[in-house]
Amino acid sequence: MGNLEQRPSKSWLSEAADRRKARTRTADEAGEGQRLSAEKVKRAGIHIFHLRKKVGLTHGT
């Protein structure tokens, strides 16, 4: 019974670590996307980038 209790906790920890890695990867990709969109916004003269930033903060990660 002890082994059964320990196994889920180990898998949960590994899953949490995988999620953390995936989160950092998506954050890097999002950063690149924001840079590209920021350049487009500067050309267009519209502040969509700032609106997106506010929306992202309200939604959370």
N, CA, C and O atoms as CSV, one atom per row, in Angstrom:
chain,resi,resn,atom,element,x,y,z
A,1,MET,N,N,0.829,-1.211,0.000
A,1,MET,CA,C,0.000,0.000,0.000
A,1,MET,C,C,0.864,1.262,0.000
A,1,MET,O,O,0.519,2.261,-0.630
A,2,GLY,N,N,1.984,1.202,0.711
A,2,GLY,CA,C,2.871,2.363,0.764
A,2,GLY,C,C,3.388,2.755,-0.608
A,2,GLY,O,O,3.463,3.937,-0.942
A,3,ASN,N,N,3.752,1.734,-1.414
A,3,ASN,CA,C,4.255,2.012,-2.762
A,3,ASN,C,C,3.191,2.693,-3.626
A,3,ASN,O,O,3.494,3.610,-4.388
A,4,LEU,N,N,1.959,2.241,-3.500
A,4,LEU,CA,C,0.880,2.829,-4.285
A,4,LEU,C,C,0.691,4.303,-3.924
A,4,LEU,O,O,0.373,5.121,-4.787
A,5,GLU,N,N,0.886,4.635,-2.660
A,5,GLU,CA,C,0.729,6.027,-2.235
A,5,GLU,C,C,1.871,6.896,-2.756
A,5,GLU,O,O,1.664,8.063,-3.088
A,6,GLN,N,N,3.071,6.330,-2.827
A,6,GLN,CA,C,4.230,7.112,-3.254
A,6,GLN,C,C,4.241,7.351,-4.765
A,6,GLN,O,O,4.599,8.439,-5.214
A,7,ARG,N,N,3.856,6.351,-5.544
A,7,ARG,CA,C,3.934,6.474,-7.003
A,7,ARG,C,C,3.169,7.681,-7.561
A,7,ARG,O,O,3.740,8.436,-8.348
A,8,PRO,N,N,1.903,7.892,-7.186
A,8,PRO,CA,C,1.172,9.051,-7.712
A,8,PRO,C,C,1.866,10.375,-7.405
A,8,PRO,O,O,1.902,11.269,-8.251
A,9,SER,N,N,2.417,10.504,-6.200
A,9,SER,CA,C,3.079,11.753,-5.829
A,9,SER,C,C,4.295,11.992,-6.721
A,9,SER,O,O,4.552,13.125,-7.129
A,10,LYS,N,N,5.048,10.925,-7.027
A,10,LYS,CA,C,6.222,11.064,-7.899
A,10,LYS,C,C,5.790,11.494,-9.296
A,10,LYS,O,O,6.379,12.404,-9.880
A,11,SER,N,N,4.760,10.838,-9.832
A,11,SER,CA,C,4.287,11.183,-11.174
A,11,SER,C,C,3.740,12.616,-11.179
A,11,SER,O,O,3.914,13.349,-12.153
A,12,TRP,N,N,3.077,13.008,-10.083
A,12,TRP,CA,C,2.538,14.365,-9.991
A,12,TRP,C,C,3.668,15.387,-10.030
A,12,TRP,O,O,3.557,16.421,-10.689
A,13,LEU,N,N,4.773,15.088,-9.310
A,13,LEU,CA,C,5.917,15.997,-9.303
A,13,LEU,C,C,6.519,16.107,-10.697
A,13,LEU,O,O,6.843,17.205,-11.150
A,14,SER,N,N,6.670,14.976,-11.379
A,14,SER,CA,C,7.243,14.997,-12.730
A,14,SER,C,C,6.318,15.749,-13.684
A,14,SER,O,O,6.784,16.492,-14.547
A,15,GLU,N,N,5.007,15.556,-13.527
A,15,GLU,CA,C,4.051,16.272,-14.376
A,15,GLU,C,C,4.143,17.773,-14.142
A,15,GLU,O,O,4.093,18.557,-15.089
A,16,ALA,N,N,4.277,18.173,-12.883
A,16,ALA,CA,C,4.408,19.592,-12.554
A,16,ALA,C,C,5.668,20.164,-13.187
A,16,ALA,O,O,5.656,21.283,-13.701
A,17,ALA,N,N,6.761,19.395,-13.152
A,17,ALA,CA,C,8.018,19.846,-13.758
A,17,ALA,C,C,7.848,19.985,-15.269
A,17,ALA,O,O,8.331,20.949,-15.863
A,18,ASP,N,N,7.164,19.024,-15.891
A,18,ASP,CA,C,6.923,19.095,-17.336
A,18,ASP,C,C,6.086,20.327,-17.667
A,18,ASP,O,O,6.361,21.024,-18.644
A,19,ARG,N,N,5.065,20.594,-16.854
A,19,ARG,CA,C,4.221,21.766,-17.093
A,19,ARG,C,C,5.042,23.041,-16.983
A,19,ARG,O,O,4.873,23.969,-17.774
A,20,ARG,N,N,5.942,23.081,-15.987
A,20,ARG,CA,C,6.780,24.263,-15.800
A,20,ARG,C,C,7.648,24.487,-17.041
A,20,ARG,O,O,7.781,25.614,-17.518
A,21,LYS,N,N,8.242,23.395,-17.562
A,21,LYS,CA,C,9.075,23.498,-18.766
A,21,LYS,C,C,8.241,23.977,-19.946
A,21,LYS,O,O,8.663,24.854,-20.700
A,22,ALA,N,N,7.055,23.396,-20.101
A,22,ALA,CA,C,6.176,23.777,-21.209
A,22,ALA,C,C,5.780,25.247,-21.087
A,22,ALA,O,O,5.693,25.956,-22.089
A,23,ARG,N,N,5.542,25.698,-19.860
A,23,ARG,CA,C,5.138,27.090,-19.626
A,23,ARG,C,C,6.253,28.037,-20.060
A,23,ARG,O,O,5.991,29.058,-20.697
A,24,THR,N,N,7.515,27.696,-19.712
A,24,THR,CA,C,8.632,28.564,-20.087
A,24,THR,C,C,8.786,28.581,-21.600
A,24,THR,O,O,9.085,29.624,-22.182
A,25,ARG,N,N,8.584,27.425,-22.248
A,25,ARG,CA,C,8.683,27.351,-23.712
A,25,ARG,C,C,7.631,28.245,-24.351
A,25,ARG,O,O,7.947,29.032,-25.244
A,26,THR,N,N,6.382,28.133,-23.905
A,26,THR,CA,C,5.305,28.931,-24.476
A,26,THR,C,C,5.535,30.414,-24.182
A,26,THR,O,O,5.204,31.268,-25.004
A,27,ALA,N,N,6.096,30.719,-23.023
A,27,ALA,CA,C,6.386,32.108,-22.667
A,27,ALA,C,C,7.421,32.685,-23.630
A,27,ALA,O,O,7.295,33.830,-24.065
A,28,ASP,N,N,8.452,31.888,-23.967
A,28,ASP,CA,C,9.463,32.345,-24.920
A,28,ASP,C,C,8.829,32.586,-26.283
A,28,ASP,O,O,9.094,33.601,-26.926
A,29,GLU,N,N,7.989,31.649,-26.722
A,29,GLU,CA,C,7.316,31.790,-28.013
A,29,GLU,C,C,6.413,33.022,-28.010
A,29,GLU,O,O,6.371,33.771,-28.987
A,30,ALA,N,N,5.698,33.226,-26.918
A,30,ALA,CA,C,4.815,34.385,-26.807
A,30,ALA,C,C,5.631,35.670,-26.858
A,30,ALA,O,O,5.206,36.652,-27.467
A,31,GLY,N,N,6.798,35.671,-26.224
A,31,GLY,CA,C,7.678,36.842,-26.247
A,31,GLY,C,C,8.084,37.190,-27.667
A,31,GLY,O,O,8.082,38.360,-28.047
A,32,GLU,N,N,8.435,36.171,-28.460
A,32,GLU,CA,C,8.795,36.404,-29.857
A,32,GLU,C,C,7.600,36.957,-30.621
A,32,GLU,O,O,7.740,37.890,-31.411
A,33,GLY,N,N,6.431,36.385,-30.386
A,33,GLY,CA,C,5.221,36.847,-31.053
A,33,GLY,C,C,4.902,38.288,-30.691
A,33,GLY,O,O,4.491,39.068,-31.549
A,34,GLN,N,N,5.089,38.649,-29.421
A,34,GLN,CA,C,4.827,40.022,-28.976
A,34,GLN,C,C,5.779,40.999,-29.657
A,34,GLN,O,O,5.380,42.103,-30.026
A,35,ARG,N,N,7.056,40.590,-29.825
A,35,ARG,CA,C,8.023,41.457,-30.492
A,35,ARG,C,C,7.580,41.728,-31.926
A,35,ARG,O,O,7.615,42.867,-32.391
A,36,LEU,N,N,7.160,40.664,-32.625
A,36,LEU,CA,C,6.722,40.809,-34.013
A,36,LEU,C,C,5.480,41.693,-34.087
A,36,LEU,O,O,5.406,42.590,-34.928
A,37,SER,N,N,4.499,41.444,-33.206
A,37,SER,CA,C,3.268,42.229,-33.213
A,37,SER,C,C,3.567,43.683,-32.837
A,37,SER,O,O,2.932,44.599,-33.359
A,38,ALA,N,N,4.524,43.897,-31.937
A,38,ALA,CA,C,4.895,45.254,-31.527
A,38,ALA,C,C,5.436,46.030,-32.721
A,38,ALA,O,O,5.132,47.212,-32.886
A,39,GLU,N,N,6.242,45.367,-33.559
A,39,GLU,CA,C,6.775,46.028,-34.755
A,39,GLU,C,C,5.636,46.406,-35.699
A,39,GLU,O,O,5.622,47.510,-36.242
A,40,LYS,N,N,4.683,45.496,-35.897
A,40,LYS,CA,C,3.531,45.770,-36.761
A,40,LYS,C,C,2.721,46.937,-36.204
A,40,LYS,O,O,2.276,47.809,-36.951
A,41,VAL,N,N,2.535,46.944,-34.892
A,41,VAL,CA,C,1.761,48.007,-34.240
A,41,VAL,C,C,2.440,49.354,-34.434
A,41,VAL,O,O,1.776,50.354,-34.706
A,42,LYS,N,N,3.758,49.383,-34.296
A,42,LYS,CA,C,4.496,50.638,-34.484
A,42,LYS,C,C,4.282,51.166,-35.897
A,42,LYS,O,O,4.100,52.368,-36.093
A,43,ARG,N,N,4.303,50.272,-36.881
A,43,ARG,CA,C,4.087,50.673,-38.280
A,43,ARG,C,C,2.667,51.192,-38.465
A,43,ARG,O,O,2.449,52.213,-39.119
A,44,ALA,N,N,1.711,50.487,-37.890
A,44,ALA,CA,C,0.304,50.854,-38.072
A,44,ALA,C,C,-0.079,52.064,-37.218
A,44,ALA,O,O,-1.001,52.804,-37.561
A,45,GLY,N,N,0.633,52.261,-36.105
A,45,GLY,CA,C,0.313,53.382,-35.235
A,45,GLY,C,C,-0.859,53.065,-34.316
A,45,GLY,O,O,-1.512,53.971,-33.798
A,46,ILE,N,N,-1.126,51.768,-34.113
A,46,ILE,CA,C,-2.224,51.343,-33.235
A,46,ILE,C,C,-1.618,50.664,-32.011
A,46,ILE,O,O,-0.582,50.009,-32.120
A,47,HIS,N,N,-2.246,50.812,-30.853
A,47,HIS,CA,C,-1.678,50.267,-29.617
A,47,HIS,C,C,-2.337,48.939,-29.231
A,47,HIS,O,O,-2.744,48.749,-28.085
A,48,ILE,N,N,-2.436,48.024,-30.202
A,48,ILE,CA,C,-3.016,46.701,-29.917
A,48,ILE,C,C,-2.126,45.948,-28.937
A,48,ILE,O,O,-2.604,45.212,-28.074
A,49,PHE,N,N,-0.807,46.153,-29.092
A,49,PHE,CA,C,0.148,45.444,-28.227
A,49,PHE,C,C,-0.143,45.715,-26.758
A,49,PHE,O,O,-0.135,44.797,-25.938
A,50,HIS,N,N,-0.405,46.995,-26.422
A,50,HIS,CA,C,-0.673,47.346,-25.026
A,50,HIS,C,C,-2.007,46.752,-24.563
A,50,HIS,O,O,-2.132,46.305,-23.423
A,51,LEU,N,N,-2.998,46.752,-25.454
A,51,LEU,CA,C,-4.289,46.157,-25.105
A,51,LEU,C,C,-4.128,44.666,-24.837
A,51,LEU,O,O,-4.690,44.135,-23.879
A,52,ARG,N,N,-3.355,43.991,-25.692
A,52,ARG,CA,C,-3.107,42.560,-25.499
A,52,ARG,C,C,-2.417,42.314,-24.168
A,52,ARG,O,O,-2.742,41.367,-23.451
A,53,LYS,N,N,-1.462,43.178,-23.845
A,53,LYS,CA,C,-0.728,43.027,-22.585
A,53,LYS,C,C,-1.700,43.090,-21.404
A,53,LYS,O,O,-1.629,42.264,-20.494
A,54,LYS,N,N,-2.606,44.071,-21.421
A,54,LYS,CA,C,-3.584,44.205,-20.336
A,54,LYS,C,C,-4.477,42.972,-20.267
A,54,LYS,O,O,-4.740,42.453,-19.182
A,55,VAL,N,N,-4.942,42.506,-21.417
A,55,VAL,CA,C,-5.813,41.325,-21.458
A,55,VAL,C,C,-5.068,40.118,-20.906
A,55,VAL,O,O,-5.624,39.341,-20.130
A,56,GLY,N,N,-3.792,39.959,-21.312
A,56,GLY,CA,C,-2.993,38.833,-20.830
A,56,GLY,C,C,-2.843,38.863,-19.317
A,56,GLY,O,O,-2.886,37.822,-18.661
A,57,LEU,N,N,-2.665,40.067,-18.762
A,57,LEU,CA,C,-2.501,40.184,-17.313
A,57,LEU,C,C,-3.799,39.828,-16.591
A,57,LEU,O,O,-3.772,39.185,-15.542
A,58,THR,N,N,-4.941,40.248,-17.154
A,58,THR,CA,C,-6.215,39.968,-16.495
A,58,THR,C,C,-6.540,38.480,-16.563
A,58,THR,O,O,-7.063,37.917,-15.601
A,59,HIS,N,N,-6.233,37.832,-17.698
A,59,HIS,CA,C,-6.511,36.397,-17.842
A,59,HIS,C,C,-5.550,35.568,-17.004
A,59,HIS,O,O,-5.925,34.514,-16.491
A,60,GLY,N,N,-4.318,36.034,-16.861
A,60,GLY,CA,C,-3.321,35.276,-16.099
A,60,GLY,C,C,-2.703,34.181,-16.945
A,60,GLY,O,O,-3.138,33.937,-18.070
A,61,THR,N,N,-1.680,33.515,-16.400
A,61,THR,CA,C,-0.982,32.481,-17.174
A,61,THR,C,C,-1.510,31.104,-16.826
A,61,THR,O,O,-1.043,30.106,-17.377
